[in-house]
Amino acid sequence: MKDITTLILPDIHEILADGKAEGLREALADLHPADVADLVGSLEDPAKVQVFDALGDFQRVATFEHLEEDDQEHVIGLLGRGRVVAILDAMSPDDRADFVKAMPERTAETLLPLLAQAERNDVRRLVSYPEGTAGSIMTTEYAALPADATVAEALERLRQVAPERETIYYVYVVSSADRRLLGVVTLTELVRARATLRLEEVMHRNPITVAVDADQEAVARTFERYDFLAMPVVDVEGRLLGIITHDDVLDVIEEESTEDAHRMGAVEPLDVPYLRAGFWSIAYKRGLWLSVLFLGEMFTGTAMRHYEATVGQVIGLVLFIPLIISSGGNSGSQSATLITRSLALGEVGFGDWARVFRREAAMGIVLGGFLGAIGYARALLWNTSFAMATVVALALVGVVMWGGLVGSLLPLFFKRIGLDPAVTSTPFVASLVDVVGIVIYFRIAQVLLLR
Amino acid sequence: MKDITTLILPDIHEILADGKAEGLREALADLHPADVADLVGSLEDPAKVQVFDALGDFQRVATFEHLEEDDQEHVIGLLGRGRVVAILDAMSPDDRADFVKAMPERTAETLLPLLAQAERNDVRRLVSYPEGTAGSIMTTEYAALPADATVAEALERLRQVAPERETIYYVYVVSSADRRLLGVVTLTELVRARATLRLEEVMHRNPITVAVDADQEAVARTFERYDFLAMPVVDVEGRLLGIITHDDVLDVIEEESTEDAHRMGAVEPLDVPYLRAGFWSIAYKRGLWLSVLFLGEMFTGTAMRHYEATVGQVIGLVLFIPLIISSGGNSGSQSATLITRSLALGEVGFGDWARVFRREAAMGIVLGGFLGAIGYARALLWNTSFAMATVVALALVGVVMWGGLVGSLLPLFFKRIGLDPAVTSTPFVASLVDVVGIVIYFRIAQVLLLR
């Protein structure tokens, strides 16, 4: 992907040095806006302006939409106010709202009044939907017609709406009175239908819709289930408010996966790529969780002080501490990962807790027993006593099972009480398991070794 | 999503009990095939057959495509051979190939000869592409025309090709001689263009393509970048072999995210949902990594035996072992997570290792210093000596930094040598860090406490 830009960059630089606008125009005409955006990101300021000048109207807007948020702001500063307003007016409504939301309030206050009334209201409405809801990712650019319009009229409308956009693959049929959504016709069906038919004769009734306040992750799941290119977003009364398109869903899925991955790794989610994120922003997002986990892990010391006498009597116990508690942590990580991912994909729910519990209890016996056997052999090889080896083996069974149970049930419980199950991160579970693991280990040791 | 099926299920059961085929047909007609598939999955065998009988031809095929793989096999056994062949013939080529790949060889051998020659060859070719490549997710159902065809001819072709499918949004323009891909025209553009224009006059030249042996994850990245609905797949000579559609990409992205999440949690990726996966299959996929990690973690014992004398002299050292090594593991998890996810998204590469190294070294000082300060205070509160508190603080700085460096550089290195960076899972990094963490801790203790 990066190849395209790297391949073309030397040519572009040469053309820029020549200063021939015509050559630049030709070189850029065949490029996809995503590639032009990459190119713009890599150029010096005057060259950025040259490139934007050379682009056709539609390509200019599309390129701007593909820029990273901070590059967008930077380019706004470079281009004249007139051109900026032209770009904003022509942007797709959802991208425009995202851009306005991302810019500092002062910039927004100077730019918004320059927009036409309709676009301004549109932005205001779109930015008002809470982050993470269907409303926050929908666009208001779609084709809607009354039920008695004909196929020919619908095709004609499609020719007019956003002529350079590719997002219009469905025509939504709404009631003239209150814009309630009645049905949907695909572009392919329109092309295939007789021109004189009325839309109500060809439309699918009761189309599957998304509520405007639905969670964006649920929206993504619905897309995956039904393979639509776009889905209509409606309010509680069933009135059409906008549509969500397939490309926005791709972004949502990646965003949610990244968030979950970061949480599982005990980092507050970074909303920008690692190398673009500020050092102190990362330090804060890691330090926060590191400290929480550190404070939790302190209880391992407390637990061990409680068993100080035991440790003093059987110093060999110490050798197995990391081995035993880490095995519990690993088992906990595994089940936390499996359950959290299944929750994200909607494969399990809180109602499955009993099944999960039974499964993990059995799994703990099997896996713990297996590790216990290895641990038993290892302990004997270190010339420890049979009693000591037994302590190690039993502790492993207990700790591995405890880890699996905590790791699997905690995410279910978090989901139930409305918290993100992904915060039951691998290190979080490991810390919990460490403390209890020490107690299990020393308790067994006390019973078996110090009778 | 599940709501629809739950809402409709009682009605369907009533209709099934009545045994009126007409009523069933009507009730099912409005349902999306994904919902009918869910319904079929929840019914008894005779009812499954009743439902399949009541479906229209296209809905029957689409429903079958939406069934889970084991349900598909089950239904094949219930329906007569004639109807099975009709379904297989009409399935979309990629779904059919996936189905054939998933079924036992014996079933495939009895079914394949019943297919028409063209479909059989198509299946053979599609199943031959290695899992995880563009070829393995592409379909061969697309519209391709020579460059001198007219817009009207193209629209007519679209009316004929797969009349009930919605996947045809692009017409690909190929050379008549060798099917080399010359350009692409979108359906929207066709609808808008004058009917008499030739395709070469309206097509986009040099369309962005995907190589047939490209990794499916790279394909997903290309989709995200360019927001296409479908992308053409070509061989090394640029000949059109098939297309990949947006809905397949959604599946790829979820699949890859799940795989990465599982690997990061130290589980061999499950290819079926947690509750559907067999107990022993999970036990194997967890046990494998648990054992590997367990064997690695054994070196903590070896390391501690090396410092047994030190432990004997300063028993208080033991209290801080879990606290110190887990902090290193947590820091390692964090950077491993950040880097692995960034690698998956193509945001960093091996070439960035020096930047990553500097950043993580600095991060280690900051975060380690912060935890060290807390640890120092905590140690003093436990009435340990100033020297002992200093050992704890210094060890924390060293271990947190070591964790961050290992966690960030190891995934980069794994990627470089062609391994999946996600296998540098959180527990994997933690184990590595544990052993070195113990060495760092006791070494510092020897120097500061036993002089």
Boltz contact constraints between the chains, C-beta under 6 A:
constraints:
  - contact:
      token1: [A, 1]
      token2: [B, 225]
      max_distance: 6.0
  - contact:
      token1: [A, 32]
      token2: [B, 226]
      max_distance: 6.0
  - contact:
      token1: [A, 34]
      token2: [B, 225]
      max_distance: 6.0
  - contact:
      token1: [A, 34]
      token2: [B, 226]
      max_distance: 6.0
  - contact:
      token1: [A, 159]
      token2: [B, 192]
      max_distance: 6.0
  - contact:
      token1: [A, 166]
      token2: [B, 186]
      max_distance: 6.0
  - contact:
      token1: [A, 166]
      token2: [B, 188]
      max_distance: 6.0
  - contact:
      token1: [A, 186]
      token2: [B, 166]
      max_distance: 6.0
  - contact:
      token1: [A, 187]
      token2: [B, 187]
      max_distance: 6.0
  - contact:
      token1: [A, 188]
      token2: [B, 166]
      max_distance: 6.0
  - contact:
      token1: [A, 192]
      token2: [B, 159]
      max_distance: 6.0
  - contact:
      token1: [A, 224]
      token2: [B, 250]
      max_distance: 6.0
  - contact:
      token1: [A, 225]
      token2: [B, 1]
      max_distance: 6.0
  - contact:
      token1: [A, 225]
      token2: [B, 34]
      max_distance: 6.0
  - contact:
      token1: [A, 226]
      token2: [B, 32]
      max_distance: 6.0
  - contact:
      token1: [A, 226]
      token2: [B, 34]
      max_distance: 6.0
  - contact:
      token1: [A, 227]
      token2: [B, 247]
      max_distance: 6.0
  - contact:
      token1: [A, 246]
      token2: [B, 246]
      max_distance: 6.0
  - contact:
      token1: [A, 247]
      token2: [B, 227]
      max_distance: 6.0
  - contact:
      token1: [A, 250]
      token2: [B, 224]
      max_distance: 6.0
  - contact:
      token1: [A, 253]
      token2: [B, 253]
      max_distance: 6.0
  - contact:
      token1: [A, 257]
      token2: [B, 257]
      max_distance: 6.0
  - contact:
      token1: [A, 258]
      token2: [B, 341]
      max_distance: 6.0
  - contact:
      token1: [A, 261]
      token2: [B, 337]
      max_distance: 6.0
  - contact:
      token1: [A, 261]
      token2: [B, 341]
      max_distance: 6.0
  - contact:
      token1: [A, 265]
      token2: [B, 333]
      max_distance: 6.0
  - contact:
      token1: [A, 265]
      token2: [B, 334]
      max_distance: 6.0
  - contact:
      token1: [A, 265]
      token2: [B, 337]
      max_distance: 6.0
  - contact:
      token1: [A, 266]
      token2: [B, 330]
      max_distance: 6.0
  - contact:
      token1: [A, 266]
      token2: [B, 333]
      max_distance: 6.0
  - contact:
      token1: [A, 266]
      token2: [B, 334]
      max_distance: 6.0
  - contact:
      token1: [A, 267]
      token2: [B, 334]
      max_distance: 6.0
  - contact:
      token1: [A, 273]
      token2: [B, 347]
      max_distance: 6.0
  - contact:
      token1: [A, 274]
      token2: [B, 338]
      max_distance: 6.0
  - contact:
      token1: [A, 274]
      token2: [B, 342]
      max_distance: 6.0
  - contact:
      token1: [A, 275]
      token2: [B, 348]
      max_distance: 6.0
  - contact:
      token1: [A, 283]
      token2: [B, 366]
      max_distance: 6.0
  - contact:
      token1: [A, 286]
      token2: [B, 334]
      max_distance: 6.0
  - contact:
      token1: [A, 287]
      token2: [B, 367]
      max_distance: 6.0
  - contact:
      token1: [A, 287]
      token2: [B, 370]
      max_distance: 6.0
  - contact:
      token1: [A, 290]
      token2: [B, 330]
      max_distance: 6.0
  - contact:
      token1: [A, 290]
      token2: [B, 367]
      max_distance: 6.0
  - contact:
      token1: [A, 293]
      token2: [B, 330]
      max_distance: 6.0
  - contact:
      token1: [A, 294]
      token2: [B, 327]
      max_distance: 6.0
  - contact:
      token1: [A, 294]
      token2: [B, 371]
      max_distance: 6.0
  - contact:
      token1: [A, 297]
      token2: [B, 323]
      max_distance: 6.0
  - contact:
      token1: [A, 297]
      token2: [B, 326]
      max_distance: 6.0
  - contact:
      token1: [A, 300]
      token2: [B, 322]
      max_distance: 6.0
  - contact:
      token1: [A, 300]
      token2: [B, 323]
      max_distance: 6.0
  - contact:
      token1: [A, 301]
      token2: [B, 319]
      max_distance: 6.0
  - contact:
      token1: [A, 301]
      token2: [B, 323]
      max_distance: 6.0
  - contact:
      token1: [A, 304]
      token2: [B, 319]
      max_distance: 6.0
  - contact:
      token1: [A, 318]
      token2: [B, 318]
      max_distance: 6.0
  - contact:
      token1: [A, 319]
      token2: [B, 301]
      max_distance: 6.0
  - contact:
      token1: [A, 319]
      token2: [B, 304]
      max_distance: 6.0
  - contact:
      token1: [A, 322]
      token2: [B, 300]
      max_distance: 6.0
  - contact:
      token1: [A, 322]
      token2: [B, 325]
      max_distance: 6.0
  - contact:
      token1: [A, 322]
      token2: [B, 434]
      max_distance: 6.0
  - contact:
      token1: [A, 323]
      token2: [B, 297]
      max_distance: 6.0
  - contact:
      token1: [A, 323]
      token2: [B, 300]
      max_distance: 6.0
  - contact:
      token1: [A, 323]
      token2: [B, 301]
      max_distance: 6.0
  - contact:
      token1: [A, 326]
      token2: [B, 297]
      max_distance: 6.0
  - contact:
      token1: [A, 327]
      token2: [B, 294]
      max_distance: 6.0
  - contact:
      token1: [A, 330]
      token2: [B, 266]
      max_distance: 6.0
  - contact:
      token1: [A, 330]
      token2: [B, 290]
      max_distance: 6.0
  - contact:
      token1: [A, 330]
      token2: [B, 293]
      max_distance: 6.0
  - contact:
      token1: [A, 330]
      token2: [B, 427]
      max_distance: 6.0
  - contact:
      token1: [A, 333]
      token2: [B, 265]
      max_distance: 6.0
  - contact:
      token1: [A, 333]
      token2: [B, 266]
      max_distance: 6.0
  - contact:
      token1: [A, 333]
      token2: [B, 427]
      max_distance: 6.0
  - contact:
      token1: [A, 334]
      token2: [B, 265]
      max_distance: 6.0
  - contact:
      token1: [A, 334]
      token2: [B, 266]
      max_distance: 6.0
  - contact:
      token1: [A, 334]
      token2: [B, 267]
      max_distance: 6.0
  - contact:
      token1: [A, 334]
      token2: [B, 286]
      max_distance: 6.0
  - contact:
      token1: [A, 337]
      token2: [B, 261]
      max_distance: 6.0
  - contact:
      token1: [A, 337]
      token2: [B, 265]
      max_distance: 6.0
  - contact:
      token1: [A, 338]
      token2: [B, 274]
      max_distance: 6.0
  - contact:
      token1: [A, 341]
      token2: [B, 258]
      max_distance: 6.0
  - contact:
      token1: [A, 341]
      token2: [B, 261]
      max_distance: 6.0
  - contact:
      token1: [A, 342]
      token2: [B, 274]
      max_distance: 6.0
  - contact:
      token1: [A, 347]
      token2: [B, 273]
      max_distance: 6.0
  - contact:
      token1: [A, 348]
      token2: [B, 275]
      max_distance: 6.0
  - contact:
      token1: [A, 366]
      token2: [B, 283]
      max_distance: 6.0
  - contact:
      token1: [A, 367]
      token2: [B, 287]
      max_distance: 6.0
  - contact:
      token1: [A, 367]
      token2: [B, 290]
      max_distance: 6.0
  - contact:
      token1: [A, 370]
      token2: [B, 287]
      max_distance: 6.0
  - contact:
      token1: [A, 371]
      token2: [B, 294]
      max_distance: 6.0
  - contact:
      token1: [A, 426]
      token2: [B, 426]
      max_distance: 6.0
  - contact:
      token1: [A, 427]
      token2: [B, 330]
      max_distance: 6.0
  - contact:
      token1: [A, 427]
      token2: [B, 333]
      max_distance: 6.0
  - contact:
      token1: [A, 434]
      token2: [B, 322]
      max_distance: 6.0
